Amino acid sequence: MSYLEFLEEFGARYLDGSLITLIQAVCSSILAIAIAATMGLMRLSHLWGVRAIATCYVEFFRGTSLLVQLYWIYYVLPLFGVPLDNFTAGILGVGMNLGAYGAELVRGGIQSVPRGQYEAAIALNMSPIGRMRRVIMPQAILNMLPPWGTLLIELLKGTALVSLISVADLMFEAKQINGSTYLSAQAFGTALVIYYIMARLIITPLMRWSETLLSRRMGRA
């Protein structure tokens, strides 16, 4: 079977799997960003208890395997009365795991803003919320965008693990096609190219556009 014949026969399945992967990636990204913002701010709290909760969350999800977390969410939580379908379990697992890494990016981005910016905002009699919203966060977000681009690419690749809980994503389809044809080079090579295209032509341009737009608004362009 030539590669063109291979694509003609299995192309539709790759497209279906790619769509599921994109949906998983988008939903997981939204969850990860929300968790990262919350836990990153909690890590900077002056209250010891708040910092402790955020630290425990970050260390737990960074220190354990994403695959094991997916298995726990999908197979173990139902034993405690929390049944989840595999699609939702995949989103929760990937989003919560990458959100822990993102929390450190948020914390580092905020701490990277020069101290003088805080002092200037205080001198202008801004409230703590006003300082954070109008002065600190815009600069912190600009500092965070490059590493967030890398993290989102890692998140996209991490969604491949949801195939192990039977989510019919790109990797699941590639494994099914390989199992029926034994054409490993074509099956997994096609998946590899599609993952690269998603990262290179979707995530990277989006993050660069966001960085350019925010830089212009802040007068740094």
Residue pairs with C-beta under 8 A, 6 or more apart in sequence:
1 9
1 181
1 183
3 186
6 181
6 183
6 186
6 190
7 14
7 190
10 173
10 177
10 187
10 190
13 173
13 176
13 177
14 170
14 173
14 174
14 190
14 191
14 194
16 168
16 173
17 168
17 169
17 170
17 171
17 172
17 173
17 174
18 170
18 194
18 198
20 167
20 168
20 169
20 170
21 156
21 159
21 160
21 169
21 170
21 171
21 198
22 198
24 87
24 90
24 91
24 94
24 159
24 162
24 167
24 169
25 152
25 155
25 156
25 159
25 198
27 91
27 95
28 90
28 91
28 94
28 95
28 98
28 155
28 158
28 159
29 95
29 98
29 152
29 155
30 95
31 91
31 92
31 95
31 96
31 99
32 94
32 95
32 96
32 98
32 99
32 102
32 151
32 155
33 99
33 102
34 99
35 95
35 96
35 99
35 100
35 102
35 103
36 98
36 99
36 100
36 101
36 102
36 103
36 105
36 106
37 106
38 103
39 54
39 57
39 58
39 99
39 100
39 103
39 106
40 54
40 102
40 103
40 104
40 105
40 106
40 107
40 109
40 110
41 106
41 110
42 50
42 51
42 53
42 54
43 51
43 54
43 55
43 58
43 103
43 104
43 106
43 107
44 51
44 107
44 110
44 111
45 51
45 54
54 103
57 100
57 103
58 100
58 103
58 104
60 100
61 69
61 96
61 97
61 99
61 100
62 100
62 101
66 93
66 94
66 97
66 158
66 161
67 161
67 164
69 93
69 96
69 97
70 89
70 90
70 93
70 94
70 161
70 162
70 164
70 165
71 164
71 165
73 84
73 89
73 92
73 93
74 84
74 86
74 89
74 93
74 165
75 165
77 83
77 84
78 84
84 92
86 162
86 165
86 166
86 167
87 167
89 162
89 165
90 159
90 162
90 165
90 167
90 169
93 161
93 162
94 155
94 158
94 159
94 161
94 162
97 158
98 151
98 154
98 155
98 158
101 151
101 154
102 148
102 151
105 144
105 147
105 148
105 151
106 140
106 144
108 144
109 140
109 141
109 143
109 144
110 136
110 137
110 140
112 140
112 143
113 136
113 139
113 140
113 143
117 135
117 136
117 139
118 131
118 135
118 136
120 135
121 130
121 131
121 134
121 135
121 136
122 131
126 134
126 135
138 214
138 217
138 218
139 218
141 214
142 211
142 214
142 215
142 218
142 220
145 207
145 210
145 211
145 214
146 207
146 211
148 207
149 203
149 204
149 207
149 208
152 203
152 207
153 199
153 203
153 204
156 195
156 198
156 199
156 203
157 195
157 199
159 169
160 169
160 170
160 171
160 195
162 169
162 172
163 169
163 171
163 172
163 175
166 172
170 191
170 194
170 195
171 191
173 191
174 187
174 188
174 190
174 191
175 187
177 183
177 187
178 184
178 187
178 188
181 187
212 221
215 221
